[in-house]
């Protein structure tokens, strides 16, 4: 089978000539000793000294005996200053065959041009990768953002803001991991293939394991495995990994996403609130140097977190406290609604959630939608559970974890009854997990944080796709 690509004919011809003249167009290792940001920050110390840089040519200007290249690396851009006669013979010959998009290495002297621009005056140029396709000249102006996501590598080459979001996203995860490790948390990994979907109310992806001739489910949450570790004697544990949920794609949802889940033995949701606040603040300070985040046109103060129960939030928003009327209002949105707790959740999601712009902990979630959380003392309709909302999005979910195996069995049984009523997103009965609880699970606080949503807030990204290097996309014929 023959594969063909529509590479640029002129560039292919240059490639041919270069090879005929003894050049290797796709070079190997190149020793870099400085990046563009180093040169610009430390110009006074580096002026007139030799450096070696590498990157992609993103601009060319020819002024006869003087030529200029704009070289881009991960830290920014630096101008390459080429004076006729300063280059060795082979480099001089190479310059005429360079195109925008080529990746090169440059050895040269750090100088400042007559216009005052910090540059590297080249004495040697090495071709590291010949580009056979021209870069889009107006990539910034494309209105079809789907094209940017499909050609993500081009987006990153041209759009430094897109690249910066990914870099900041990595820094956020590093800051969170570092904070947890300093507090004595141990990072663990859990299976991605699960015999039973559990740990969250979500639709799983199903796959078939040929060697065992049985279906498995891609992980929707790490919770039940991490709780088994609590039973096993681990006291502070966390997992940062992908969860996969067979649900919709929109600006806030991707079917695979990075979730932080952590558990602290002998803790509760008050500990989880304090820890969540610290993790969010630490992340903000690490990547932006401030607790103030600009997101979707709002100035969000990440140093101030408020609290309100779900029931209070719904009643305050709707100006209605009669339970029967609230249930009827919820039924107009979702016919399967039958309990007050289900009604509160539906009304909260419909009328309240999107208005929670400043950091707000919503507490006391209904027991119907919280099968793994302890009930509130004095009112078993509600649980010790909270979710944190910022910018109108759910960011975290946390419990005082249920550790009574008999009560857990009752909750699973109620989940099964809800499933019979047509509510698909329910917890499966996990017999092994119940058996583990039977040996004794310590009281604990647990929290899950959607890390891409934190990244959205801290990078002012309108879509979750902006903070994912390669987001899932609909096929072209679906758009």
C-alpha positions as CSV (number, residue, x, y, z in Angstrom):
1,X,0.0,0.0,0.0
2,X,1.3,3.4,-1.0
3,X,0.7,6.4,1.2
4,X,0.8,9.9,-0.3
5,X,0.8,13.4,1.3
6,X,0.4,16.7,-0.4
7,X,3.7,18.2,0.7
8,X,4.8,21.5,-0.7
9,X,6.7,20.9,-4.0
10,X,9.1,23.7,-3.5
11,X,10.1,22.4,-0.1
12,X,10.5,18.9,-1.4
13,X,12.8,20.2,-4.0
14,X,14.9,22.1,-1.4
15,X,15.0,18.9,0.6
16,X,16.3,17.0,-2.4
17,X,19.0,19.6,-3.0
18,X,20.1,19.7,0.6
19,X,20.6,15.9,0.6
20,X,22.5,16.0,-2.7
21,X,24.8,18.6,-1.2
22,X,25.5,16.5,1.9
23,X,23.2,18.0,4.4
24,X,21.2,15.9,6.9
25,X,17.8,17.5,6.9
26,X,16.6,15.6,10.0
27,X,19.5,15.9,12.4
28,X,20.1,14.2,15.8
29,X,21.0,15.5,19.2
30,X,21.8,19.2,19.5
31,X,23.4,20.5,22.7
32,X,21.5,23.6,23.8
33,X,22.9,25.8,26.6
34,X,20.5,28.7,26.6
35,X,16.8,29.3,25.8
36,X,15.4,32.6,24.5
37,X,14.1,33.7,28.0
38,X,17.5,33.1,29.5
39,X,19.2,35.4,27.0
40,X,16.7,38.2,27.4
41,X,16.6,38.0,31.2
42,X,20.4,37.8,31.6
43,X,21.5,40.0,28.6
44,X,24.1,42.0,30.6
45,X,25.9,38.9,31.8
46,X,25.7,37.2,28.4
47,X,26.4,40.1,26.1
48,X,29.2,39.2,23.6
49,X,29.4,35.6,24.8
50,X,28.6,32.6,22.7
51,X,25.5,30.6,23.2
52,X,23.7,27.6,21.5
53,X,20.0,27.8,21.0
54,X,17.4,25.8,19.0
55,X,13.9,26.2,17.9
56,X,11.5,26.7,15.0
57,X,11.9,29.5,12.4
58,X,8.7,31.5,12.6
59,X,9.9,34.6,10.7
60,X,12.4,35.6,8.0
61,X,13.6,39.0,6.8
62,X,16.2,39.6,4.1
63,X,18.1,42.9,3.8
64,X,20.8,41.9,1.4
65,X,24.0,41.3,3.4
66,X,21.9,41.2,6.6
67,X,19.3,38.6,7.2
68,X,17.1,38.0,10.2
69,X,15.3,34.9,11.5
70,X,12.8,34.8,14.3
71,X,13.4,31.6,16.3
72,X,10.7,30.2,18.7
73,X,11.4,27.8,21.6
74,X,9.2,26.8,24.5
75,X,10.1,29.9,26.5
76,X,9.5,32.5,23.8
77,X,11.2,34.1,20.7
78,X,14.7,35.3,20.0
79,X,16.0,37.1,16.9
80,X,18.8,35.5,14.9
81,X,21.1,38.1,13.3
82,X,22.9,36.8,10.2
83,X,25.7,39.0,8.8
84,X,27.2,38.0,5.5
85,X,30.7,36.6,6.0
86,X,30.3,35.7,9.7
87,X,28.9,32.2,9.0
88,X,31.0,29.2,8.1
89,X,30.8,28.0,4.5
90,X,28.3,25.2,5.2
91,X,26.0,27.4,7.2
92,X,26.1,30.1,4.5
93,X,25.0,27.6,2.0
94,X,22.2,26.3,4.2
95,X,20.6,29.7,4.9
96,X,19.2,30.0,1.4
97,X,17.3,26.8,1.8
98,X,15.6,27.6,5.1
99,X,11.9,28.1,5.3
100,X,9.5,29.3,7.9
101,X,8.7,26.2,10.0
102,X,12.1,24.7,9.8
103,X,13.7,23.6,13.1
104,X,17.3,24.7,13.5
105,X,20.1,25.0,16.0
106,X,22.2,28.2,16.2
107,X,25.5,28.9,17.7
108,X,26.3,32.6,18.0
109,X,27.2,35.7,20.0
110,X,24.6,37.5,22.2
111,X,24.3,41.1,20.9
112,X,21.9,44.0,20.7
113,X,21.2,45.3,17.2
114,X,21.1,49.0,16.2
115,X,17.3,49.0,16.8
116,X,18.0,47.8,20.3
117,X,16.7,44.2,19.9
118,X,18.5,41.5,21.9
119,X,19.7,38.9,19.3
120,X,22.0,36.0,18.6
121,X,24.5,36.9,15.9
122,X,24.9,33.5,14.2
123,X,28.3,31.9,13.4
124,X,26.9,28.4,12.8
125,X,23.5,27.1,11.8
126,X,22.5,23.4,11.9
127,X,19.3,22.1,10.2
128,X,17.5,19.8,12.6
129,X,14.2,19.2,10.8
130,X,13.0,20.4,7.4
131,X,9.4,21.5,7.3
132,X,7.6,20.2,4.3
133,X,4.3,22.1,4.9
134,X,4.0,25.9,5.3
135,X,2.5,27.2,8.5
136,X,-0.9,28.9,8.2
137,X,-0.2,32.6,7.9
138,X,-3.4,33.7,9.6
139,X,-3.9,31.1,12.2
140,X,-4.6,33.7,14.8
141,X,-7.6,34.9,12.8
142,X,-9.4,31.6,12.3
143,X,-12.9,31.9,13.7
144,X,-13.5,28.1,13.6
145,X,-11.9,27.0,16.9
146,X,-12.7,23.3,16.0
147,X,-9.9,23.5,13.4
148,X,-7.5,24.7,16.1
149,X,-8.4,21.7,18.3
150,X,-8.1,19.2,15.3
151,X,-4.7,20.6,14.3
152,X,-3.5,21.1,17.9
153,X,0.2,20.9,17.0
154,X,-0.3,23.9,14.7
155,X,-2.2,25.8,17.3
156,X,0.7,25.3,19.7
157,X,3.3,26.3,17.2
158,X,1.6,29.6,16.4
159,X,-0.6,30.5,19.4
160,X,1.7,30.9,22.4
161,X,-1.4,31.5,24.6
162,X,-2.6,28.0,23.8
163,X,0.8,26.6,24.7
164,X,0.9,28.6,27.9
165,X,-2.4,27.1,29.1
166,X,-0.9,23.6,28.9
167,X,2.2,24.8,30.7
168,X,0.2,26.4,33.5
169,X,-2.0,23.3,33.7
170,X,1.1,21.2,34.4
171,X,2.3,23.7,37.1
172,X,-1.1,23.5,38.8
173,X,-0.9,19.7,39.1
174,X,2.7,20.0,40.3
175,X,1.7,22.5,43.0
176,X,-1.1,20.3,44.2
177,X,1.1,17.2,44.3
178,X,3.8,19.1,46.1
179,X,1.4,20.4,48.8
180,X,-0.1,17.0,49.4
181,X,3.3,15.3,49.7
182,X,4.4,17.9,52.2
183,X,1.3,17.1,54.3
184,X,2.2,13.4,54.4
185,X,-0.1,12.1,51.6
186,X,1.1,9.2,49.6
187,X,0.4,9.0,45.9
188,X,-1.0,5.6,44.7
189,X,-2.4,4.2,41.5
190,X,-5.6,2.3,41.0
191,X,-6.8,0.0,38.2
192,X,-8.2,1.6,35.0
193,X,-10.1,-1.6,34.2
194,X,-12.8,-2.3,36.7
195,X,-15.0,-5.4,37.0
196,X,-17.8,-3.2,38.4
197,X,-18.3,0.5,37.7
198,X,-18.4,2.3,41.0
199,X,-17.4,5.3,43.1
200,X,-19.5,7.9,41.2
201,X,-22.9,8.2,39.5
202,X,-21.9,8.1,35.9
203,X,-22.2,6.0,32.7
204,X,-19.1,3.9,32.1
205,X,-17.3,2.9,29.0
206,X,-17.4,-0.8,28.5
207,X,-14.6,-2.9,27.0
208,X,-13.9,-6.6,26.6
209,X,-10.9,-8.3,28.1
210,X,-10.1,-11.2,25.7
211,X,-7.8,-13.1,28.0
212,X,-10.5,-13.4,30.7
213,X,-13.4,-13.4,28.2
214,X,-15.4,-10.9,30.2
215,X,-16.4,-7.2,30.0
216,X,-14.7,-4.6,32.1
217,X,-15.5,-1.0,32.7
218,X,-13.1,1.9,32.3
219,X,-12.6,3.7,35.6
220,X,-15.2,6.3,36.4
221,X,-13.7,7.1,39.8
222,X,-10.9,6.0,42.1
223,X,-13.0,6.1,45.3
224,X,-13.7,2.5,46.1
225,X,-10.1,1.3,45.5
226,X,-8.7,4.2,47.6
227,X,-11.2,3.3,50.4
228,X,-9.9,-0.3,50.3
229,X,-6.5,1.2,51.0
230,X,-8.0,2.9,54.1
231,X,-9.1,-0.5,55.3
232,X,-5.6,-1.8,54.6
233,X,-4.1,0.8,57.0
234,X,-3.1,3.7,54.7
235,X,-4.1,7.0,56.3
236,X,-3.4,9.8,53.8
237,X,-3.6,8.8,50.2
238,X,-4.2,10.4,46.8
239,X,-4.5,9.5,43.2
240,X,-4.1,11.8,40.2
241,X,-5.3,10.0,37.1
242,X,-7.8,9.9,34.2
243,X,-11.5,9.1,34.8
244,X,-13.5,8.0,31.8
245,X,-17.3,8.7,31.7
246,X,-19.5,7.8,28.7
247,X,-21.3,11.2,28.7
248,X,-21.6,14.3,26.6
249,X,-19.0,16.7,25.3
250,X,-19.4,20.4,25.9
251,X,-17.5,23.4,27.1
252,X,-17.3,21.9,30.7
253,X,-17.2,18.2,29.9
254,X,-14.7,15.8,28.2
255,X,-15.3,12.1,28.4
256,X,-11.8,11.6,29.8
257,X,-10.6,14.0,32.4
258,X,-7.9,14.3,35.1
259,X,-9.3,13.8,38.6
260,X,-7.5,14.2,42.0
261,X,-9.0,12.0,44.6
262,X,-7.7,12.0,48.2
263,X,-8.7,10.5,51.5
264,X,-7.6,11.2,55.0
265,X,-8.3,8.7,57.8
266,X,-9.9,10.1,60.9
267,X,-10.9,13.3,59.1
268,X,-14.2,14.7,57.9
269,X,-15.6,17.3,55.5
270,X,-14.4,20.2,57.6
271,X,-10.9,18.9,57.0
272,X,-11.6,18.5,53.3
273,X,-12.9,22.1,53.1
274,X,-9.7,23.5,54.6
275,X,-7.6,21.3,52.4
276,X,-9.5,22.2,49.3
277,X,-9.1,25.9,50.0
278,X,-5.4,25.5,50.5
279,X,-5.0,23.5,47.3
280,X,-6.9,26.1,45.2
281,X,-5.0,29.0,46.8
282,X,-1.6,27.3,46.4
283,X,-2.4,26.6,42.7
284,X,-3.4,30.2,42.0
285,X,-0.4,31.6,43.7
286,X,1.9,29.2,41.9
287,X,0.8,30.0,38.4
288,X,-0.5,33.6,38.6
289,X,1.2,35.0,41.7
290,X,-2.2,36.2,43.0
291,X,-5.4,34.9,44.5
292,X,-7.5,37.0,42.1
293,X,-8.5,35.1,39.0
294,X,-10.1,36.6,35.9
295,X,-12.5,34.1,34.4
296,X,-15.3,34.6,31.9
297,X,-15.4,38.3,32.5
298,X,-15.6,38.0,36.3
299,X,-12.9,38.9,38.9
300,X,-12.9,35.9,41.3
301,X,-11.3,36.2,44.7
302,X,-9.9,32.8,45.6
303,X,-8.9,33.9,49.1
304,X,-12.6,34.0,50.2
305,X,-14.8,30.9,50.3
306,X,-18.4,31.1,51.5
307,X,-20.7,28.2,52.6
308,X,-24.4,27.4,52.1
309,X,-26.6,24.3,52.3
310,X,-28.2,23.1,49.1
311,X,-31.7,23.6,50.6
312,X,-30.8,27.2,51.6
313,X,-29.4,27.9,48.2
314,X,-32.6,26.6,46.4
315,X,-35.1,28.3,48.7
316,X,-33.2,31.6,48.6
317,X,-33.0,31.6,44.8
318,X,-36.6,30.5,44.2
319,X,-38.2,32.3,47.1
320,X,-40.2,29.1,47.9
321,X,-39.9,26.9,51.0
322,X,-42.9,24.6,50.6
323,X,-41.6,21.1,49.9
324,X,-44.6,19.9,47.8
325,X,-44.4,23.0,45.6
326,X,-40.6,22.5,45.1
327,X,-41.2,18.8,44.2
328,X,-43.8,19.8,41.6
329,X,-41.5,22.4,40.2
330,X,-38.8,19.8,39.8
331,X,-41.2,17.4,38.1
332,X,-41.8,20.0,35.4
333,X,-38.1,19.7,34.6
334,X,-37.6,16.0,35.2
335,X,-40.7,13.7,35.3
336,X,-38.9,10.9,37.2
337,X,-38.5,13.1,40.3
338,X,-40.2,11.5,43.3
339,X,-38.5,12.7,46.5
340,X,-37.8,16.0,48.1
341,X,-34.0,15.3,47.9
342,X,-34.1,14.6,44.2
343,X,-36.2,17.8,43.7
344,X,-33.6,19.9,45.5
345,X,-30.8,18.6,43.4
346,X,-32.7,19.2,40.1
347,X,-33.7,22.7,41.1
348,X,-30.2,23.5,42.3
349,X,-28.7,22.4,39.0
350,X,-31.3,24.3,37.0
351,X,-31.5,27.6,38.9
352,X,-28.6,28.0,41.3
353,X,-25.3,26.4,40.1
354,X,-24.5,28.7,37.2
355,X,-24.9,31.8,39.5
356,X,-22.2,30.6,41.9
357,X,-19.3,32.7,40.6
358,X,-17.3,33.4,43.7
359,X,-16.0,30.3,45.6
360,X,-18.9,28.7,47.4
361,X,-19.2,25.4,49.3
362,X,-22.6,23.9,48.9
363,X,-23.2,21.5,51.7
364,X,-25.7,19.0,53.0
365,X,-26.5,17.1,49.8
366,X,-29.6,14.8,49.8
367,X,-29.1,11.2,50.7
368,X,-30.6,10.1,47.4
369,X,-27.7,11.3,45.4
370,X,-25.0,10.7,48.0
371,X,-24.8,6.9,48.5
372,X,-21.2,7.0,49.9
373,X,-21.5,9.8,52.4
374,X,-22.5,9.9,56.1
375,X,-25.9,11.3,57.1
376,X,-26.3,14.5,58.9
377,X,-27.0,14.1,62.6
378,X,-30.6,15.0,63.4
379,X,-31.7,15.0,59.7
380,X,-31.0,11.8,57.8
381,X,-32.5,13.2,54.6
382,X,-29.1,14.9,54.1
383,X,-25.5,13.9,54.1
384,X,-22.1,15.4,55.1
385,X,-21.2,16.2,51.6
386,X,-20.1,19.4,49.9
387,X,-19.3,20.5,46.4
388,X,-17.3,23.6,45.6
389,X,-18.5,25.9,42.9
390,X,-16.4,28.6,41.2
391,X,-17.3,30.5,38.1
392,X,-20.6,28.7,37.9
393,X,-18.9,25.3,37.7
394,X,-18.6,22.4,40.1
395,X,-14.9,22.1,41.0
396,X,-14.9,19.5,43.8
397,X,-17.0,16.9,45.5
398,X,-16.3,15.8,49.0
399,X,-17.8,13.6,51.8
400,X,-17.5,12.6,55.4
401,X,-17.2,9.0,54.1
402,X,-19.7,6.4,55.1
403,X,-17.9,3.6,56.9
404,X,-20.9,1.5,58.2
405,X,-21.1,-1.6,56.0
406,X,-24.7,-2.4,56.9
407,X,-25.8,1.2,56.0
408,X,-23.8,1.0,52.8
409,X,-25.7,-2.1,51.8
410,X,-29.0,-0.2,52.3
411,X,-27.7,2.6,50.2
412,X,-26.8,0.3,47.4
413,X,-30.2,-1.3,47.6
414,X,-31.8,2.1,47.3
415,X,-29.6,2.8,44.3
416,X,-30.9,-0.4,42.7
417,X,-34.5,0.8,43.2
418,X,-33.7,4.2,41.6
419,X,-32.2,2.3,38.6
420,X,-35.5,0.4,38.3
421,X,-37.3,3.7,38.1
422,X,-35.2,4.6,35.0
423,X,-32.5,6.6,36.7
424,X,-29.4,5.3,34.9
425,X,-26.6,7.0,36.7
426,X,-26.6,4.9,39.9
427,X,-24.0,3.0,41.9
428,X,-23.5,-0.7,41.3
429,X,-23.4,-3.1,44.3
430,X,-19.8,-3.9,44.9
431,X,-19.7,-7.0,47.0
432,X,-15.9,-7.0,47.5
433,X,-16.0,-3.4,48.7
434,X,-18.6,-4.3,51.3
435,X,-16.6,-7.2,52.4
436,X,-13.6,-4.9,52.8
437,X,-15.7,-2.5,54.9
438,X,-16.7,-5.5,57.0
439,X,-13.1,-5.6,58.3
440,X,-13.4,-2.0,59.5
441,X,-12.8,1.2,57.6
442,X,-11.7,4.2,59.7
443,X,-13.8,7.4,59.6
444,X,-12.4,9.6,56.9
445,X,-12.8,12.7,54.8
446,X,-12.5,12.4,51.0
447,X,-12.5,14.9,48.2
448,X,-12.3,14.7,44.4
449,X,-11.2,17.7,42.4
450,X,-11.6,18.1,38.6
451,X,-8.2,19.4,37.8
452,X,-9.0,20.6,34.3
453,X,-11.8,22.8,35.7
454,X,-9.3,24.4,38.1
455,X,-7.0,24.9,35.1
456,X,-9.9,26.6,33.3
457,X,-10.4,29.1,36.1
458,X,-6.8,29.9,36.5
459,X,-6.1,30.3,32.8
460,X,-9.4,32.1,31.9
461,X,-10.4,29.4,29.5
462,X,-13.9,29.4,28.1
463,X,-13.8,25.7,27.2
464,X,-12.3,22.7,28.9
465,X,-10.8,21.9,25.4
466,X,-8.5,24.8,25.8
467,X,-6.7,23.2,28.8
468,X,-6.5,19.6,27.3
469,X,-3.7,19.1,24.8
470,X,-5.8,16.7,22.7
471,X,-9.5,17.0,23.6
472,X,-12.1,14.5,22.2
473,X,-14.0,15.9,19.2
474,X,-17.0,15.0,17.3
475,X,-16.4,13.5,13.8
476,X,-16.5,16.0,11.0
477,X,-19.8,14.8,9.6
478,X,-21.4,15.4,13.0
479,X,-20.5,19.2,13.0
